[in-house]
Amino acid sequence: MTSKAGFTDEEWTRMRRAPFVAGMAISIADPGGPIEVAKETMATLKATSSPPGQEELLIALSQDIMAMTQQKQNPVKGFKVENATLAGEQVLGELREVAGIVRATATPEEADAFGNWMVAVAQDAADAAKEGGFMGFGAEQVSAGESSMLSKLREAVDVDPA
């Protein structure tokens, strides 16, 4: 079992914001209007409060995230998309690096659980709002862009396809 003490402050900060970066990947993949973004953001926040496992590392990260949000602190602070054209690649690169940090320090089970959590957060964000269409007609639950991003995200965090 790996705790916060096993990571540097910078590593922990990056791990703590990773679920939000995973949710952001979906918004970048198929930008919708403000309502869609709000729904995706709320789904991301909800998914960070309930990791899909009981690993100590995931619980500690989730509790830390919830404490920050309750204190009105920004868990994504310090992460900025540098180039809008390359935003998707930048987000995937960040998740790839963070997954590598977790794999280097945590147990294999915790690393797998972390990767699965990132995919679950992104999937929840993708499922949160329909994309396209007009006034709800012809909209897709998960767009082709979001589906593609989910596949790339799985690869970035080293999770087998569903």
C-alpha positions as CSV (number, residue, x, y, z in Angstrom):
1,M,0.0,0.0,0.0
2,T,1.3,3.4,-1.0
3,S,0.5,6.6,0.8
4,K,1.0,10.3,0.1
5,A,4.4,10.1,1.8
6,G,5.7,7.9,-1.0
7,F,5.5,10.8,-3.5
8,T,7.1,14.3,-3.7
9,D,4.8,17.3,-3.3
10,E,5.0,18.0,-7.0
11,E,4.1,14.4,-7.9
12,W,1.2,14.4,-5.4
13,T,-0.1,17.7,-6.9
14,R,0.0,16.2,-10.4
15,M,-1.7,13.0,-9.3
16,R,-4.4,15.0,-7.5
17,R,-5.3,17.0,-10.5
18,A,-5.1,14.0,-12.9
19,P,-8.8,13.1,-12.7
20,F,-9.7,16.7,-13.7
21,V,-7.2,16.5,-16.5
22,A,-8.9,13.3,-17.6
23,G,-12.3,15.0,-17.6
24,M,-10.8,18.0,-19.4
25,A,-9.7,15.6,-22.2
26,I,-13.3,14.9,-23.0
27,S,-14.2,18.5,-23.1
28,I,-11.3,19.2,-25.4
29,A,-12.1,16.2,-27.7
30,D,-15.5,17.6,-28.6
31,P,-16.1,21.1,-27.3
32,G,-19.7,21.7,-26.7
33,G,-21.6,24.7,-25.3
34,P,-21.5,26.0,-21.8
35,I,-24.2,23.6,-20.6
36,E,-22.3,20.5,-21.9
37,V,-19.1,21.7,-20.3
38,A,-20.8,22.3,-17.0
39,K,-22.4,18.8,-17.1
40,E,-19.0,17.3,-17.9
41,T,-17.3,19.2,-15.2
42,M,-19.9,18.2,-12.6
43,A,-19.6,14.5,-13.7
44,T,-15.8,14.8,-13.3
45,L,-16.1,16.3,-9.8
46,K,-18.6,13.5,-8.8
47,A,-16.3,10.8,-10.2
48,T,-13.3,12.1,-8.2
49,S,-15.3,11.6,-5.0
50,S,-15.8,7.9,-5.6
51,P,-12.8,6.1,-7.0
52,P,-13.6,2.6,-8.4
53,G,-11.6,0.7,-5.8
54,Q,-10.6,0.6,-2.2
55,E,-6.9,1.1,-2.7
56,E,-5.4,3.4,-0.1
57,L,-3.8,5.6,-2.7
58,L,-7.0,6.3,-4.5
59,I,-8.9,7.0,-1.3
60,A,-6.2,9.3,-0.1
61,L,-6.2,11.2,-3.4
62,S,-10.0,11.4,-3.4
63,Q,-10.1,12.7,0.1
64,D,-7.4,15.3,-0.6
65,I,-9.4,16.5,-3.7
66,M,-12.6,16.7,-1.7
67,A,-10.9,18.7,1.0
68,M,-9.5,21.1,-1.6
69,T,-12.9,21.6,-3.2
70,Q,-14.6,22.1,0.1
71,Q,-12.1,24.8,0.9
72,K,-12.8,26.4,-2.5
73,Q,-9.2,25.6,-3.7
74,N,-8.6,24.8,-7.4
75,P,-7.3,21.2,-7.7
76,V,-6.2,21.9,-11.3
77,K,-4.1,24.9,-10.2
78,G,-0.7,24.9,-12.0
79,F,-1.9,23.0,-15.1
80,K,-2.4,25.1,-18.2
81,V,-3.0,24.2,-21.8
82,E,-0.2,26.0,-23.6
83,N,-1.4,25.6,-27.2
84,A,-5.1,25.2,-28.1
85,T,-4.2,23.4,-31.3
86,L,-2.2,20.7,-29.3
87,A,-4.5,20.7,-26.2
88,G,-5.5,17.1,-26.6
89,E,-1.9,15.9,-26.9
90,Q,-0.8,18.0,-24.0
91,V,-3.6,16.6,-21.8
92,L,-2.7,13.0,-22.8
93,G,1.0,13.7,-22.2
94,E,0.3,14.9,-18.7
95,L,-1.8,11.8,-18.0
96,R,0.9,9.6,-19.5
97,E,3.5,11.2,-17.2
98,V,1.4,11.0,-14.1
99,A,0.6,7.3,-14.8
100,G,4.3,6.7,-15.1
101,I,4.9,8.4,-11.7
102,V,2.3,6.2,-10.1
103,R,3.7,3.0,-11.8
104,A,7.2,3.9,-10.6
105,T,6.2,4.2,-6.9
106,A,2.9,2.5,-6.2
107,T,2.0,-1.2,-6.2
108,P,1.0,-2.7,-9.6
109,E,-2.6,-3.1,-8.3
110,E,-2.7,0.6,-7.2
111,A,-1.2,1.7,-10.6
112,D,-3.9,-0.3,-12.4
113,A,-6.6,1.1,-10.2
114,F,-5.3,4.6,-10.8
115,G,-5.4,4.1,-14.5
116,N,-8.9,2.6,-14.3
117,W,-10.0,5.6,-12.2
118,M,-8.8,8.1,-14.9
119,V,-10.7,6.2,-17.6
120,A,-13.8,6.0,-15.4
121,V,-13.7,9.8,-14.8
122,A,-13.3,10.5,-18.5
123,Q,-16.1,8.0,-19.3
124,D,-18.4,9.7,-16.8
125,A,-17.6,13.1,-18.3
126,A,-18.4,11.7,-21.8
127,D,-21.7,10.2,-20.6
128,A,-22.7,13.4,-18.9
129,A,-23.9,15.4,-21.9
130,K,-25.2,14.6,-25.3
131,E,-23.2,16.1,-28.2
132,G,-24.4,17.6,-31.4
133,G,-27.9,17.7,-32.7
134,F,-30.5,20.4,-32.5
135,M,-32.5,21.0,-29.3
136,G,-31.7,17.4,-28.3
137,F,-32.7,15.8,-31.5
138,G,-30.0,13.8,-33.3
139,A,-27.5,14.2,-30.5
140,E,-25.1,11.5,-29.5
141,Q,-24.4,10.4,-26.0
142,V,-20.7,9.9,-26.7
143,S,-19.5,11.6,-29.9
144,A,-16.9,10.1,-32.2
145,G,-14.3,12.6,-30.9
146,E,-15.0,11.7,-27.3
147,S,-14.8,8.0,-28.1
148,S,-11.5,8.5,-29.9
149,M,-10.2,10.5,-26.9
150,L,-11.3,7.7,-24.5
151,S,-9.2,5.2,-26.5
152,K,-6.2,7.4,-26.5
153,L,-6.6,8.1,-22.8
154,R,-6.8,4.3,-22.1
155,E,-3.5,3.9,-23.9
156,A,-1.9,6.9,-22.1
157,V,-2.7,5.5,-18.7
158,D,-1.9,1.9,-19.8
159,V,-5.4,0.4,-19.3
160,D,-6.6,-2.4,-21.6
161,P,-9.6,-1.5,-23.8
162,A,-13.0,-2.2,-22.4
